[in-house]
Amino acid sequence: MDWQNIVETCAIVTIVALFVERALSLAFEHKFLLHRLSGYKEIIAYGVSLIVCFFWEIDAISSIMTTEKQEIGYFITAGVIAGGAKASVHLFQDVMGVRNSAVNQSTLNKSVKE
């Protein structure tokens, strides 16, 4: 195993996941769309990640295994990127407490209704 290649691949996937998460946050945290997209965020994140993987040919599995890129690798990598985007949302919002005003207002409204 080429550990340098593994570390580089993991770094690329992590950075792309952060980019995808921040790009999608414009829609996911917008006041108008906050509740309308609630059940579809993961599917949208996966779809966007899949487009990114195909467009830039990001196949983490083939990169780590040092084989030719394959479509199944794009699908798996997109899942990892979408999951990483969800994890970074959790990190920013729940662990670090970094939220925009629309998310704060939505959370406040939920607690008032309960």
N, C-alpha and C positions, 0 to 999 in steps of 0.2 A: 504494500500500500504506500502511496505517495502522500504523506501527511501534509506537505505544503499545498498540494492540489486540493485536499479535503478542506483545509482551513480556508483557502481562497474561495472554494465553492460555497462553503457555509457563509462566508462574509458576503458574497454576492447575493445569495438568497436572503440573508438578513436585511441587507440594504434595500433590495428590491421590495421586500415585505413592508419596510418602513415607508418607502415611496408610495406604494399602493395604498397603504393605510392613510397616509396624509392626503393623497389625492382624493380618496373616497370620503374622507371626513368632511369635505365641502358639501357633499350631498347628504351624508348620514347625519350630520350635526346641524343641518339647516332647519330652522324653525318650522317651515312649511312641510318638509319631508320627514321630519324626525319620527313621527308616528306612522306615516304611510309606508315607510320602508322597513318597519320594524321586523317583520317576519322574513324579509328577503335579503337582509344584509349579507349573510354568509354566501348565498347563491350569487349575488352580484359581485362580491369580493372574489369568489372562485372564477367567475366568468371573466372579470377584468384581469386576474392573474393568469388565466389561460391565454388570453389575447397577448399579454406581455411575454409570456414564455414562447409562444409561437413566433411572435414578431422579432424578438431578439434572440431566439434560439437558445433559451435557457433550459437545459436538461441536466439537473444536478446529479441524477443517478448515473447517466452515461459519463458525465464529467468525473465523478468519483471513481467509477469502474474503468475509466479510460477506454471506453468503447465508442462506436459510432452513435450519434444522437438518434433517438427513436421517439416516435409520437407518444408512446406510453410514458416515457420519461417527462415529456412536457406536461402531461396530465397529473402525474404524481408531484412534480415540482410546483405546479400551480396550486395544488392542495396544500403543500407546505407553505408556500408564500401567503395564501389566503388565511391559513391558520396562524401564521406569524403576524399577519396584519391584525387579526382578532386579538392575539396575545398582546400586541403593542397597545391596542386600545385599552385593554384591561390594565396594563401597566400604567399608562398615562392617566386614565380616569379614576380607577379604583385604588391603585397603590399610591401614586404620586399626587392624586387629587387635582390634576390639570384638566379642566373642562372649559368649554366655551359657554357663553350665556344661555344659549338655547338648550343645551344639555342640562345645565343647572336648573333652569326654569321647569323643564320636563320632570326632573327628579323631584323638585319641590311640589309640583302639581300632583304627582303620584302619591307623595306622602300625605298631602292634605286630603285627598280623596279617600285614603285608607283610614 
